[in-house]
């Protein structure tokens, strides 16, 4: 990769990958592999990007760029991605795009000219590269509050704080493909990773396609997201933890052969030690969601809620699962069932098709379908065909 004296800092960057489950995750070293005369990355003939930006960078519309290392957008810097841009990444879990606290990404595609972040392999596969990471200053429950921060699973980058309306930019009509490369057994990329992202950030019309790990994961934060498509995620399609309190509207999930759950929701991060009874629980609202599995004979849960999370679902369509909802708890340390008893967790206007067991209650609290569901048979889901045209893959 060619270096630039204008926009990039290609000093050796030692990025600590701080895994959620252990302190011995790998250290990734990103270096400038080549030497020679620096070139200006704004020169149309230079279409390689990577490294740490030192000035704002705009990617030209309808242009393909090669991502040759991690691209880091630091505090005070803006990455603008125009309609029709394709970013093709070389292989590696250490190849990703990360927008740090105080940085911004302005990625506004259109339905006819979506932005695509994808694998550069001639035959792409899930897990070829990292994915897209946004890190904000909104509250998380894995630290004691105030301006305290945690560090991201990939990159060891800070996130969290007290700015509920923090603004990391705009994602609109953006597709992430073949992401989810694993740095080690406990540090894995997702399609979209939102770490402490605030409600001032706009997230609309995003798709995670054929990723190795989760499609979209929220680590705390207050951000809202709408028109979310996840197809072919090999782990959970949508995941939240660390006190996520945003609203998800119009969500479509489709399982392929390899997969885990449609949704896995945690009240706190179960991988970072004893963080039970946090300052607040995850408590998102999910409106208009469709989760399509492969049939009740060979599927697990569509939605698993655990570790004390609260969650309110409205207008839900679930098809092809052994279990619709599975609620887990270990009593006072993660009182998932208490959310049902308090009216903070439940599902209204829901249709379950080819589902063997609608609700599995492993919380230790006493409640059944009558307390959890209302309006059974009334759910129509995300109405995916009304908003997926032109920018998604099937």
C-alpha positions in Angstrom: 0.0 0.0 0.0 1.2 3.5 -0.8 1.6 6.1 2.0 0.4 9.7 2.0 1.9 12.7 3.8 -1.5 14.4 3.5 -4.1 12.2 5.1 -2.7 9.0 6.6 -0.4 8.2 9.5 1.3 5.0 8.8 3.5 4.8 11.8 3.3 1.3 13.2 0.0 1.1 15.0 -0.2 -1.4 17.8 -3.9 -2.2 18.3 -4.8 -4.2 21.4 -7.7 -6.5 20.7 -9.4 -6.6 24.1 -11.7 -9.6 24.1 -14.8 -9.7 26.3 -14.0 -13.1 27.8 -10.2 -12.8 28.5 -7.2 -10.5 28.8 -5.0 -12.6 26.6 -6.4 -11.7 23.2 -4.1 -11.1 20.3 -2.2 -8.0 19.5 -2.5 -6.9 15.9 0.3 -4.9 14.3 -0.6 -2.8 11.3 2.4 -1.6 9.3 3.1 0.2 6.1 4.3 -2.8 4.1 5.8 -0.7 1.3 8.1 2.2 0.9 8.4 4.7 -1.8 7.2 8.1 -3.0 4.1 9.2 -1.1 1.0 9.8 -3.1 -2.1 11.8 -2.5 -5.1 9.5 -1.8 -7.4 12.2 -3.3 -5.7 11.5 -6.6 -8.2 9.4 -8.6 -5.4 7.0 -9.7 -4.8 6.0 -6.1 -7.7 3.9 -4.9 -6.1 2.2 -1.9 -7.3 3.3 1.6 -6.3 2.3 5.1 -4.5 3.5 8.1 -5.4 6.4 10.5 -6.9 9.5 8.9 -5.3 12.8 9.8 -7.7 14.9 7.7 -11.2 14.5 6.4 -11.5 12.0 3.5 -14.3 11.9 0.9 -14.7 8.8 -1.3 -16.0 9.6 -4.8 -19.4 8.4 -5.9 -19.6 5.3 -8.1 -15.9 4.4 -7.4 -14.4 1.2 -6.0 -11.7 1.5 -3.4 -9.4 -1.2 -2.0 -9.2 -1.4 1.8 -5.7 -2.7 2.5 -5.6 -2.4 6.3 -7.8 -1.1 9.1 -9.1 2.3 8.3 -9.4 4.4 11.5 -11.4 7.6 11.7 -10.2 9.4 14.9 -11.7 12.2 17.0 -12.5 15.4 14.9 -12.2 13.6 11.5 -15.0 12.9 9.1 -15.1 10.1 6.5 -17.6 10.8 3.8 -18.8 8.0 1.6 -20.8 9.0 -1.5 -23.5 7.0 -3.3 -22.4 4.0 -5.3 -19.1 3.6 -3.5 -17.8 0.0 -3.2 -15.0 -0.7 -0.6 -13.4 -4.1 -1.2 -11.3 -5.4 1.7 -8.3 -7.7 1.6 -8.7 -10.7 3.8 -8.1 -10.5 7.5 -9.8 -9.9 10.8 -7.6 -6.9 11.3 -9.0 -5.2 8.2 -12.1 -3.2 9.2 -13.4 0.4 9.3 -13.6 1.9 12.7 -15.1 5.4 13.6 -13.7 6.4 17.0 -15.4 8.6 19.6 -15.7 12.1 18.2 -15.1 10.9 14.6 -17.9 10.7 12.0 -18.9 8.7 9.0 -21.3 10.3 6.6 -22.3 7.4 4.4 -25.5 8.2 2.5 -26.2 6.0 -0.4 -29.5 5.7 -2.2 -31.8 2.8 -3.0 -30.5 2.8 -6.6 -26.9 3.5 -5.6 -26.2 1.8 -2.3 -22.8 1.9 -0.6 -21.2 -1.5 -0.3 -18.4 -2.7 2.0 -17.4 -6.1 0.9 -14.7 -8.7 0.5 -12.2 -8.2 -2.2 -11.7 -12.0 -2.7 -12.5 -13.4 -6.1 -14.7 -16.0 -4.4 -16.0 -14.2 -1.3 -16.9 -16.1 1.8 -18.3 -15.2 5.2 -15.5 -14.0 7.5 -13.2 -12.7 4.8 -12.6 -9.4 6.6 -13.7 -7.4 9.6 -16.7 -5.1 9.2 -17.8 -1.6 10.2 -17.4 -0.4 13.8 -18.8 2.8 15.3 -17.8 3.9 18.8 -19.7 6.7 20.6 -20.0 8.4 23.9 -23.5 7.2 24.9 -24.1 5.3 28.2 -23.1 1.7 28.7 -23.7 -0.4 31.8 -20.3 -2.2 31.9 -18.6 0.8 33.6 -19.5 2.9 36.6 -21.0 5.8 34.7 -20.0 9.4 34.0 -17.3 9.6 31.4 -15.8 6.2 32.1 -15.3 4.1 29.0 -14.8 0.4 28.1 -12.8 -0.9 25.2 -14.0 -2.6 22.0 -13.6 -6.3 21.4 -11.8 -5.5 18.1 -9.2 -2.8 18.1 -9.2 -2.0 21.9 -10.9 1.3 21.1 -12.7 3.4 23.8 -16.5 3.7 23.9 -19.2 4.8 26.3 -19.9 7.9 28.4 -22.9 10.1 29.3 -23.8 11.8 26.0 -27.2 10.2 25.2 -27.6 12.2 21.9 -24.0 11.6 20.7 -23.6 11.8 16.9 -21.4 9.4 15.0 -22.8 10.4 11.6 -25.1 8.8 9.1 -25.5 5.3 7.7 -28.1 5.1 5.0 -28.5 2.5 2.2 -25.3 0.8 3.2 -24.6 -3.0 2.8 -21.8 -4.9 4.6 -21.0 -8.2 3.1 -18.9 -11.3 4.0 -17.7 -9.8 7.3 -17.1 -11.3 10.7 -13.4 -12.4 10.6 -12.3 -13.7 14.0 -9.0 -12.4 15.5 -9.1 -15.3 18.0 -11.6 -17.4 19.9 -13.0 -14.5 21.9 -12.6 -11.5 19.5 -14.8 -11.5 16.5 -16.0 -8.9 14.1 -19.6 -8.4 13.2 -21.2 -6.8 10.2 -22.1 -3.7 12.1 -20.8 -3.1 15.6 -22.3 -0.2 17.5 -20.4 0.6 20.7 -22.0 3.2 22.9 -23.5 4.9 19.9 -25.8 7.8 20.6 -29.3 8.8 19.4 -27.9 11.7 17.3 -26.6 9.1 14.9 -28.8 8.2 11.9 -29.0 4.5 10.9 -31.5 3.7 8.2 -31.6 1.1 5.4 -28.6 -1.1 6.4 -28.0 -4.7 5.5 -25.6 -7.3 6.9 -25.2 -10.0 4.3 -23.5 -13.5 4.7 -21.4 -12.6 7.8 -19.5 -15.1 9.9 -20.5 -13.7 13.3 -23.4 -11.4 14.3 -25.1 -9.3 11.7 -25.8 -6.2 13.8 -24.7 -5.9 17.5 -25.3 -3.0 20.0 -23.0 -2.7 22.9 -25.0 -0.3 25.1 -25.9 3.1 23.6 -29.1 4.9 22.8 -29.0 4.8 19.0 -32.2 4.0 17.0 -32.1 2.0 13.8 -34.7 1.4 11.1 -35.0 -0.7 8.0 -32.5 -3.3 9.0 -31.9 -6.4 7.0 -29.8 -9.3 8.1 -29.5 -12.3 5.7 -27.2 -15.3 6.3 -25.6 -14.3 9.6 -23.8 -17.4 10.9 -24.1 -16.3 14.5 -26.9 -14.1 15.9 -28.6 -11.9 13.4 -29.3 -9.1 15.9 -27.5 -8.9 19.3 -27.6 -6.4 22.1 -25.8 -6.1 25.5 -24.3 -3.6 28.0 -27.5 -1.6 28.5 -28.7 -0.9 25.0 -31.9 1.2 25.1 -32.6 2.2 21.5 -35.5 1.5 19.3 -35.4 -0.9 16.3 -38.0 -0.4 13.6 -38.7 -2.6 10.5 -36.2 -5.4 11.0 -36.0 -8.4 8.6 -34.0 -11.5 9.5 -33.5 -14.5 7.2 -31.5 -17.6 8.3 -29.4 -19.6 5.9 -27.8 -23.0 6.5 -25.4 -21.9 9.2 -26.8 -19.6 11.9 -27.6 -19.1 15.6 -30.5 -17.0 16.9 -32.5 -14.4 15.2 -32.1 -12.2 18.2 -29.9 -12.6 21.3 -30.5 -9.9 23.9 -28.5 -9.5 27.1 -29.1 -7.1 29.9 -25.4 -6.9 30.6 -22.2 -8.3 29.1 -21.9 -11.8 30.4 -18.4 -12.2 29.0 -16.6 -9.6 31.1 -17.0 -11.0 34.6 -19.5 -10.3 37.3 -21.4 -7.4 36.0 -24.8 -8.5 37.3 -27.2 -5.9 38.8 -25.8 -3.1 36.7 -26.8 0.5 36.9 -29.5 -0.1 34.3 -30.5 -3.0 32.0 -30.8 -3.2 28.3 -34.3 -2.2 27.4 -34.9 -1.7 23.7 -38.1 -1.5 21.8 -38.5 -3.5 18.6 -41.3 -2.6 16.2 -42.2 -4.5 13.0 -39.9 -7.5 12.8 -39.9 -10.6 10.7 -37.6 -13.6 11.5 -37.6 -16.4 9.0 -36.0 -19.7 10.0 -35.6 -23.0 8.2 -38.4 -24.9 9.8 -39.3 -26.0 13.3 -37.7 -29.5 12.9 -34.2 -28.2 12.7 -34.1 -24.7 14.3 -33.4 -23.4 17.8 -34.8 -20.2 19.3 -35.9 -17.2 17.1 -35.4 -14.9 20.1 -33.4 -15.5 23.3 -33.6 -12.9 26.1 -31.2 -13.4 29.1 -29.0 -11.6 31.7 -31.8 -9.4 32.9 -32.6 -7.7 29.6 -36.0 -6.0 29.2 -37.5 -5.7 25.7 -40.8 -4.8 24.2 -41.8 -6.2 20.9 -44.7 -5.0 18.7 -45.9 -6.4 15.4 -43.9 -9.6 15.2 -43.9 -12.4 12.6 -41.8 -15.5 13.4 -41.7 -18.6 11.2 -39.8 -21.9 11.2 -38.4 -22.3 14.7 -38.5 -24.9 17.4 -38.9 -22.1 19.9 -40.3 -18.6 19.4 -39.0 -16.9 22.6 -36.6 -18.4 25.1 -36.2 -16.4 28.4 -33.2 -17.3 30.6 -32.2 -16.1 34.0 -30.3 -17.2 37.1 -32.5 -15.4 39.6 -31.5 -12.2 41.4 -28.2 -11.8 39.4 -30.0 -11.5 36.1 -33.8 -11.2 36.6 -35.0 -11.5 33.1 -38.4 -12.8 34.2 -38.9 -9.8 36.5 -39.2 -7.7 33.3 -42.2 -9.7 32.2 -43.9 -9.3 35.7 -43.2 -5.6 35.6 -44.6 -5.1 32.1 -41.2 -4.1 30.7 -40.9 -7.3 28.6 -43.4 -8.8 26.2 -44.7 -9.1 22.7 -47.9 -7.6 21.3 -49.5 -8.3 17.9 -47.5 -11.4 17.1 -47.9 -14.3 14.6 -46.0 -17.5 15.0 -46.0 -19.9 12.1 -44.4 -23.4 12.1 -43.2 -22.8 15.7 -43.2 -25.8 18.0 -43.0 -23.9 21.3 -44.1 -20.3 21.5 -42.5 -19.4 24.8 -39.9 -21.2 26.9 -39.6 -19.8 30.5 -36.3 -20.6 32.1 -36.2 -17.6 34.4 -37.5 -19.0 37.7 -40.3 -16.5 37.7 -43.9 -17.7 37.2 -45.6 -16.5 34.0 -46.9 -18.0 30.8 -48.0 -17.0 27.4 -51.0 -15.0 28.6 -48.7 -12.7 30.5 -46.1 -12.4 27.8 -48.1 -12.3 24.6 -51.1 -10.2 23.5 -52.7 -10.1 20.1 -51.6 -13.5 19.0 -52.3 -13.9 15.3 -52.2 -10.2 14.6 -48.6 -9.8 13.6 -47.6 -8.9 10.1 -43.9 -8.2 10.6 -41.6 -5.9 8.7 -43.3 -5.8 5.3 -39.9 -6.3 3.8 -40.8 -6.2 0.2 -42.0 -2.6 0.5 -38.6 -1.3 1.4 -35.9 -3.7 0.2 -35.8 -3.0 -3.5 -32.6 -2.0 -5.3 -30.2 -1.9 -2.4 -30.3 -5.3 -0.7 -29.0 -8.7 -1.7 -31.1 -11.9 -1.4 
